[in-house]
Amino acid sequence: MSLEDRLLPPQAKPHASVAKISEAWYVVADAKALAKKPLAVTLLGTPLVLFRTHSGKPGALLDRCPHRNVPLSAGRVEGEHLVCGYHGWQFDRDGGCRDVPGLMGVGGNERSRRATSFPAVESEGWIWVWPSLDVAPTGSPFRFPTLPGYTEARRVVEAPGTLHATLENALDVPHTAFLHGGLFRTAEKRNTVTAVLRRYADRAECEYLGEPRPSGLVGRILSPSGGVVVHFDRFFLPSIAQVEYRIGSETHFMVTSACTPVSDFETRLFALVQFKTRFPGLVLKPLLEPIARRIFAQDRLMLGLQTSTIKRFGGEQFESTDIDLLGPHIWRLMKEAERRPPSEAPRDPSVVEYEKRIELRT
C-alpha cells in the first residue's frame, strides 16, 4: 500500500462534499446591480447572462449566443430584448429569437435559433434564478425576515469553499472562540451551554440554552450590561444560513445569508444583516462593519485552506463529534434534495424528524 493510500482511504479519494441541487431558487445578484447593461453571473458552474427589460422584468439566458458562440453579456438591452453584440440577434426573456438583422420573416419559435432560458424573478431586492431545465419552478423564493424599524445592511462576498463547507462555517459555533478569538468569543473564558438540535424535512436548527453574552469585542458593543442570550442557528434548503441573537432586553441581531454555488468550490454569499440595539443604528453600523469584515476575512482564509487541502489530497477525510452540530445534518438534507425524484411527495415540514440535546463549552 502506498503512502498516499494510507493517508487517505480509497473511498475518500474522489469525494468532496458537493451537492448539486438544481430544482431550487438561488440568488444570483442584488437587484440594484441589474441596471441598463447585461450582467454575467455563474450558477452551479453554468455561465448565465442577466438582463432587465424596458418594462422592468428580469431575464436569465445561457451566456452564449446560438449563432456564433459570442457571450450575450457582451451585448445590450433594447426594449424587451437582449441584443447580441456581434450580429445583433435579439432574444426575449424566454430565449426566443425575435430578430436577425437583414433576415426576412423572423419569428420566435425556430428551435435552432433559441437561446437557452432559465426562470428568473425579482423578490425583496434580489434576483433569483431557477437553474433546472427539466423541472418547472415550484413555490416561491425564500422570504427574508421583515423587521420594521431595524437597521439593515446588505453585503455580497465570495467564499473559496463548497456550498456545504460555507454553510457549515456560517453556522458553526466551536470555531469562533479560536479563529475569531477576542472578536466574538474567547478560548480562555469558556461556558457550558446546552444545544438543542432539530432537523425537519426542509431545514435544521440549533437552539442554544444558557449562553451568556459573547465575551469578545462584538458582545461588549452590542450589550454592555450583559444578559442571557437567545441564540438560534438555522439552515433552510437549499442554501440559506441564518444566525439570530437576542442579548438581554437590549439587542436583537439577525444575519440571513443566501449562499449561491457559483462552482463546486466557490460560493457567493448574499447577506442581509438586520439589528436593533440601545444605540442608534447609524452610529453602531460604522463600528460593526470593520469587525464583520475582519471576521469574514478569517473565515475566508480558512475555507480557502480547507479547499486547497482537499484538492491536494484528492478528497476529504472527516472525523466528526457531537459538537459538529449542524454540518452533518445540512449535508444529509442537501443530498436528499439532490437525489429526490420530482414525483416524490414532500414530507411534512412541521414534523421534527430528529432531535438531540448536546452539552458543549463555548
C-alpha positions as CSV (number, residue, x, y, z in Angstrom):
1,M,0.0,0.0,0.0
2,S,1.4,3.4,-1.0
3,L,1.8,6.3,1.5
4,E,-1.0,8.1,-0.4
5,D,-3.4,5.2,0.1
6,R,-2.5,5.0,3.8
7,L,-3.1,8.8,4.3
8,L,-6.5,8.8,2.6
9,P,-8.9,5.8,2.4
10,P,-9.6,4.8,-1.3
11,Q,-13.3,5.6,-0.9
12,A,-12.5,9.2,0.0
13,K,-10.1,10.0,-2.9
14,P,-12.7,11.1,-5.4
15,H,-15.1,12.5,-2.9
16,A,-15.8,16.1,-1.9
17,S,-18.9,17.4,-0.2
18,V,-20.5,18.8,-3.4
19,A,-24.3,18.5,-3.8
20,K,-25.9,20.0,-6.9
21,I,-29.5,20.9,-6.2
22,S,-30.8,22.3,-9.5
23,E,-34.5,22.3,-8.6
24,A,-34.4,25.3,-6.3
25,W,-34.3,29.1,-6.4
26,Y,-30.9,30.8,-5.9
27,V,-30.0,34.4,-5.5
28,V,-27.6,35.4,-8.3
29,A,-27.4,39.2,-7.9
30,D,-28.5,42.2,-5.9
31,A,-31.4,43.8,-7.9
32,K,-29.6,47.1,-7.9
33,A,-26.7,45.5,-9.9
34,L,-29.0,44.8,-12.7
35,A,-29.3,48.1,-14.4
36,K,-29.2,49.0,-18.1
37,K,-26.3,46.6,-19.1
38,P,-26.4,42.8,-19.1
39,L,-24.7,41.1,-16.2
40,A,-22.7,38.0,-16.4
41,V,-23.0,35.5,-13.5
42,T,-22.3,31.9,-12.9
43,L,-24.6,29.4,-11.1
44,L,-23.7,25.8,-10.5
45,G,-20.9,26.1,-13.0
46,T,-23.2,27.4,-15.7
47,P,-22.5,30.9,-17.2
48,L,-25.6,33.0,-17.3
49,V,-26.4,36.5,-18.5
50,L,-29.0,38.5,-16.6
51,F,-30.8,41.5,-18.1
52,R,-33.7,43.8,-17.2
53,T,-36.2,44.6,-19.9
54,H,-37.6,48.1,-20.5
55,S,-40.7,47.0,-18.6
56,G,-38.5,46.1,-15.6
57,K,-38.7,42.3,-15.7
58,P,-35.5,40.3,-15.2
59,G,-34.4,37.7,-17.7
60,A,-31.8,34.9,-17.5
61,L,-30.3,33.2,-20.5
62,L,-27.3,30.9,-21.1
63,D,-24.4,33.3,-21.7
64,R,-23.8,32.1,-25.3
65,C,-25.4,33.3,-28.5
66,P,-26.6,30.3,-30.5
67,H,-25.4,31.9,-33.7
68,R,-21.6,32.2,-33.3
69,N,-20.9,31.5,-29.6
70,V,-20.3,35.1,-28.5
71,P,-21.3,35.8,-24.9
72,L,-24.6,37.5,-24.8
73,S,-23.3,39.5,-21.8
74,A,-21.2,41.5,-24.3
75,G,-24.4,42.8,-25.9
76,R,-27.0,45.4,-24.9
77,V,-30.7,45.7,-24.0
78,E,-33.1,47.2,-26.4
79,G,-36.7,47.4,-25.2
80,E,-37.8,43.9,-24.1
81,H,-35.0,42.2,-25.9
82,L,-31.3,41.3,-25.3
83,V,-29.2,42.1,-28.4
84,C,-26.1,40.1,-29.2
85,G,-23.1,42.5,-29.7
86,Y,-21.8,40.6,-32.7
87,H,-24.5,40.3,-35.3
88,G,-27.4,41.9,-33.5
89,W,-29.6,38.8,-33.0
90,Q,-32.4,39.7,-30.5
91,F,-33.7,37.4,-27.8
92,D,-36.7,37.8,-25.4
93,R,-36.8,36.6,-21.8
94,D,-37.9,33.1,-22.9
95,G,-35.0,32.8,-25.3
96,G,-37.0,33.3,-28.4
97,C,-35.1,34.9,-31.3
98,R,-37.2,37.9,-32.3
99,D,-34.9,39.5,-34.9
100,V,-32.0,38.7,-37.1
101,P,-30.9,41.9,-38.9
102,G,-31.2,41.5,-42.6
103,L,-33.2,38.3,-42.5
104,M,-36.9,38.4,-43.5
105,G,-39.6,36.6,-41.6
106,V,-38.0,36.1,-38.3
107,G,-40.2,34.5,-35.6
108,G,-39.6,33.3,-32.1
109,N,-40.1,29.6,-32.4
110,E,-37.2,28.4,-34.5
111,R,-35.6,26.0,-32.1
112,S,-32.2,26.2,-33.6
113,R,-32.1,29.9,-33.1
114,R,-33.4,29.9,-29.5
115,A,-31.2,30.9,-26.6
116,T,-31.4,28.6,-23.5
117,S,-33.5,30.4,-20.9
118,F,-34.0,30.0,-17.2
119,P,-36.8,31.2,-14.9
120,A,-35.8,34.5,-13.2
121,V,-37.7,36.6,-10.7
122,E,-37.1,39.7,-8.6
123,S,-38.0,39.4,-4.9
124,E,-37.2,41.6,-2.0
125,G,-34.4,43.3,-3.8
126,W,-32.6,40.2,-5.1
127,I,-32.6,38.5,-8.5
128,W,-33.3,34.8,-8.2
129,V,-32.8,32.1,-10.9
130,W,-34.2,28.5,-11.1
131,P,-31.3,26.6,-12.8
132,S,-33.2,23.4,-13.7
133,L,-34.1,22.8,-17.4
134,D,-36.1,19.7,-16.7
135,V,-38.4,20.7,-13.8
136,A,-40.5,23.9,-13.8
137,P,-40.3,26.1,-10.7
138,T,-42.3,25.1,-7.6
139,G,-43.0,27.5,-4.9
140,S,-41.5,31.0,-4.4
141,P,-38.0,32.1,-3.4
142,F,-37.1,32.1,0.3
143,R,-38.6,35.1,2.2
144,F,-36.1,37.1,4.1
145,P,-37.3,38.4,7.5
146,T,-39.2,41.6,7.6
147,L,-38.2,43.6,10.8
148,P,-39.6,47.1,10.8
149,G,-37.5,49.7,12.5
150,Y,-34.3,47.7,12.3
151,T,-31.0,49.0,10.8
152,E,-30.2,46.9,7.7
153,A,-27.1,46.3,5.6
154,R,-26.6,44.1,2.5
155,R,-23.3,42.6,1.6
156,V,-22.2,40.3,-1.3
157,V,-19.0,38.3,-0.5
158,E,-17.1,35.4,-2.1
159,A,-16.0,32.3,-0.2
160,P,-13.5,29.8,-1.7
161,G,-15.3,26.7,-0.5
162,T,-18.0,24.3,-1.4
163,L,-21.6,25.3,-0.6
164,H,-21.7,22.7,2.2
165,A,-18.4,24.0,3.8
166,T,-19.5,27.6,3.5
167,L,-22.9,26.9,5.1
168,E,-21.3,24.8,7.9
169,N,-18.8,27.6,8.6
170,A,-21.5,30.2,8.8
171,L,-23.4,28.1,11.4
172,D,-20.5,26.6,13.3
173,V,-20.1,27.7,16.9
174,P,-17.0,25.8,18.1
175,H,-14.6,27.5,15.7
176,T,-15.5,31.1,16.8
177,A,-13.5,31.0,20.1
178,F,-10.4,30.0,18.2
179,L,-10.4,31.5,14.8
180,H,-12.2,34.7,15.9
181,G,-10.8,34.8,19.5
182,G,-11.1,38.3,21.0
183,L,-13.6,39.5,18.4
184,F,-16.6,37.3,19.1
185,R,-15.7,34.8,21.8
186,T,-12.5,33.8,23.6
187,A,-10.8,30.5,24.1
188,E,-9.8,31.4,27.7
189,K,-13.3,32.0,29.2
190,R,-15.5,29.0,28.5
191,N,-19.1,28.5,29.4
192,T,-21.2,25.3,29.4
193,V,-24.2,25.6,27.1
194,T,-27.0,23.2,26.1
195,A,-27.6,22.9,22.3
196,V,-30.9,21.6,21.2
197,L,-30.5,20.2,17.6
198,R,-33.6,19.7,15.5
199,R,-33.9,18.5,11.9
200,Y,-37.1,18.8,9.7
201,A,-37.8,17.8,6.2
202,D,-36.6,21.1,4.7
203,R,-34.4,22.6,7.4
204,A,-32.3,22.1,10.5
205,E,-31.8,24.4,13.5
206,C,-29.8,24.6,16.7
207,E,-31.1,26.4,19.8
208,Y,-28.5,27.3,22.5
209,L,-29.7,27.4,26.1
210,G,-28.0,29.2,28.9
211,E,-25.5,31.1,26.7
212,P,-24.1,34.2,28.3
213,R,-23.3,37.3,26.3
214,P,-20.3,36.6,24.0
215,S,-17.2,37.7,25.8
216,G,-15.4,39.2,22.8
217,L,-15.5,42.8,21.5
218,V,-18.7,42.4,19.5
219,G,-20.6,41.2,22.6
220,R,-19.4,44.2,24.7
221,I,-20.5,46.6,22.0
222,L,-23.9,45.1,21.4
223,S,-24.9,44.6,25.1
224,P,-22.7,46.5,27.6
225,S,-24.9,45.3,30.5
226,G,-24.5,41.6,29.7
227,G,-27.5,39.3,29.9
228,V,-28.5,35.9,28.8
229,V,-28.5,35.2,25.0
230,V,-31.3,33.7,22.9
231,H,-29.4,32.2,20.1
232,F,-30.6,30.2,17.1
233,D,-28.6,28.9,14.1
234,R,-30.7,27.8,11.2
235,F,-30.3,26.2,7.8
236,F,-33.0,26.2,5.1
237,L,-32.9,24.2,1.9
238,P,-31.2,24.6,-0.4
239,S,-28.7,27.2,0.7
240,I,-29.9,29.6,3.4
241,A,-27.9,30.2,6.6
242,Q,-29.4,32.3,9.4
243,V,-28.0,33.4,12.7
244,E,-30.2,35.1,15.3
245,Y,-29.1,36.6,18.6
246,R,-31.2,38.3,21.3
247,I,-28.9,39.6,24.0
248,G,-30.8,40.7,27.2
249,S,-33.5,43.1,26.5
250,E,-31.4,45.5,24.5
251,T,-30.3,43.8,21.3
252,H,-31.7,41.7,18.5
253,F,-29.4,40.7,15.7
254,M,-30.3,38.7,12.6
255,V,-28.0,37.7,9.7
256,T,-29.6,35.8,6.8
257,S,-27.3,34.7,4.0
258,A,-28.4,33.2,0.7
259,C,-25.4,31.1,-0.3
260,T,-25.1,30.5,-4.0
261,P,-22.9,27.8,-5.5
262,V,-21.0,29.5,-8.3
263,S,-19.0,26.3,-8.9
264,D,-18.0,23.2,-6.9
265,F,-15.5,25.1,-4.8
266,E,-16.7,28.7,-5.0
267,T,-19.7,30.1,-3.1
268,R,-21.2,33.6,-3.2
269,L,-23.0,34.9,-0.1
270,F,-25.8,37.4,-0.4
271,A,-26.2,38.6,3.2
272,L,-28.9,40.7,4.9
273,V,-27.9,42.0,8.3
274,Q,-30.7,43.4,10.5
275,F,-30.2,44.7,14.0
276,K,-31.7,46.8,16.7
277,T,-29.9,47.9,19.9
278,R,-30.0,50.6,22.5
279,F,-27.6,52.6,20.3
280,P,-28.7,54.4,17.1
281,G,-28.1,52.1,14.1
282,L,-26.4,54.9,12.1
283,V,-23.8,55.2,15.0
284,L,-23.3,51.5,15.5
285,K,-23.1,50.4,11.9
286,P,-19.7,52.0,11.1
287,L,-18.3,50.3,14.2
288,L,-19.6,46.9,13.4
289,E,-18.7,46.8,9.7
290,P,-14.9,46.6,10.0
291,I,-15.2,43.9,12.7
292,A,-17.6,41.9,10.5
293,R,-15.2,42.3,7.5
294,R,-12.3,41.0,9.7
295,I,-14.3,38.0,10.9
296,F,-15.3,37.1,7.4
297,A,-11.7,37.5,6.2
298,Q,-10.6,35.0,8.8
299,D,-13.3,32.6,7.7
300,R,-12.5,33.1,4.0
301,L,-8.8,32.3,4.7
302,M,-9.7,29.1,6.5
303,L,-12.2,28.0,3.8
304,G,-9.5,28.5,1.2
305,L,-7.0,26.5,3.1
306,Q,-9.6,23.7,3.6
307,T,-10.3,23.7,-0.1
308,S,-6.7,23.6,-1.2
309,T,-6.1,20.7,1.3
310,I,-9.0,18.7,-0.1
311,K,-7.7,19.2,-3.6
312,R,-4.1,18.4,-2.6
313,F,-5.1,15.1,-1.1
314,G,-7.6,14.2,-3.8
315,G,-10.6,14.1,-1.4
316,E,-12.0,14.6,2.1
317,Q,-11.5,12.8,5.3
318,F,-13.8,13.9,8.2
319,E,-13.8,13.0,11.8
320,S,-16.9,14.5,13.4
321,T,-18.0,14.8,17.1
322,D,-21.3,15.7,18.8
323,I,-20.3,19.4,18.8
324,D,-20.1,19.4,15.0
325,L,-23.8,20.3,15.3
326,L,-25.4,21.3,12.0
327,G,-22.8,20.3,9.4
328,P,-23.8,16.6,9.1
329,H,-27.5,17.5,9.0
330,I,-27.0,20.1,6.4
331,W,-25.2,17.6,4.3
332,R,-27.9,15.0,4.8
333,L,-30.7,17.4,3.7
334,M,-28.7,18.5,0.7
335,K,-28.0,15.0,-0.5
336,E,-31.7,14.0,0.0
337,A,-32.8,17.0,-2.1
338,E,-30.2,16.3,-4.8
339,R,-31.4,12.7,-5.1
340,R,-35.2,13.3,-4.6
341,P,-37.2,12.5,-7.7
342,P,-39.6,15.2,-8.8
343,S,-42.6,12.9,-8.4
344,E,-41.9,12.2,-4.7
345,A,-44.4,13.6,-2.4
346,P,-43.0,16.2,0.0
347,R,-42.7,15.3,3.7
348,D,-44.5,17.3,6.3
349,P,-42.1,20.2,7.1
350,S,-43.7,20.8,10.5
351,V,-42.6,17.4,11.9
352,V,-39.4,17.2,13.9
353,E,-37.6,14.2,12.3
354,Y,-34.6,14.3,14.6
355,E,-33.9,16.0,18.0
356,K,-30.9,15.8,20.4
357,R,-29.6,17.8,23.3
358,I,-25.9,18.3,23.5
359,E,-23.7,19.9,26.2
360,L,-20.8,21.9,24.9
361,R,-18.4,24.6,26.1
362,T,-18.3,27.9,24.2
